[in-house]
Amino acid sequence: MASIDRTARVVAPAAIGAVVVVGSINQDHVLAVGHRPEPGETVSDAVLTIHAGGKGANQAVAAAQCGAAVVMVGRVGRDAAGAAQLSALAAQGVNVALVGTAAQAATGSAFVTVTPDGENAIVVAPGANATLTVEDVEAVRASISSAAVLMVQLEVPLAVVERAAELAGPATTVLLNAAPIKVVPASLLSRVGILVLNEHEAAALLDQPAGGVARATDQAAALLARGPRAVVVTMGADGAVAAAAGSCFHVPAPAVRVVDTTGAGDAFVGAMAASLAAGATLIDAVTAGVALGSTVVGRPGAQGLLAAPDVGGASSSGAGLTASEACES
């Protein structure tokens, strides 16, 4: 691997400021199970908890807990779940003034099974997230164009993500978390400052197998050639690798006790965004992401680290670093 340039920045110092998130807001129904059911099998001893979730909301909360000024753009249903999610976001310091309500759609829901090893499987009903429109982001173009960092994911319509990226100002870093995985147009990749995805998503985009730091580094470099200014590939217990012009590097993760991996990726991205908005270099932002992602797996729920208010009886207790301590690592 090439030597690491610790001075290289992907956010200009003049751009230090707010993080705007255009993304999903869900209510997560988490089922702790002894094992995942086989086709045709019924598992009848699951323990249900309900958490705040959605990739956009999770990343917004992580960034806010790391000290960023965060503005959320999205949609919820006109229902109790939507009101609960907005309340939870606001309680974590996220500005929800630009979140709309959908009269004809329920708040998005995710159904998560978590096994004793902490691994998860997720099915999402997008609900109101799917009703977010290009016109919605057009209406908030001033907020997007003036942001230090624009965070987008792929749980809202792709046309919305593309238009949001187009509206980013010249000093705005577009941070695209390409999840859940789908084909990302070249026109979008060319506007992306940092592409973040996990090793399986990177492998899928390149139609290659996943596995190992060396392969992930090669895949990050291959994705860099498609247009983004930097690519970060997360690898769970192996940390993350990144590629930017002239360099690649690996940030290992500490050994931790795993309870639930659901929110690790989103915590990583949110911590990165907060660090970048504060003027951090790419390696320091990735290091902050690895630190927070490694901490969040020790607690249940997609926002488990961040001590969010209970939503329908969800628990977010647990030990480990606070969000601010992890973000400063």
Buried (B, 14 or more C-beta within 10 A) or exposed (E): EEEBBEEBBBBEEEBBBBBBBBBBBBBBBBBBBEEBEEEEEEEEEEEEBBBBBBBBBBBBBBBBBBBBBBBBBBBBBBBEBBBBBBBBBBEBBBBBEBBBBBEEBBBBBBBBBBBEEBBBEBEBBBBBBBBBBBEBBEEBBEBBBBBBBBBBBBBBBBEBBBBBBBBBBEBBBBBBBBBEBEEBEEEBBEBBBBBBBBBBBBBBBBEEEBEEBEBBBBBBBBBBEBBBBBBBBBBBBBBBBBBBEEBBBBBBBEEBEBBBBBBBBBBBBBBBBBBBBBBBBBBBBBBBBBBBBBBBBBBBBBBBBBBBBBBBEBEBEBEBBEBEEBBBB
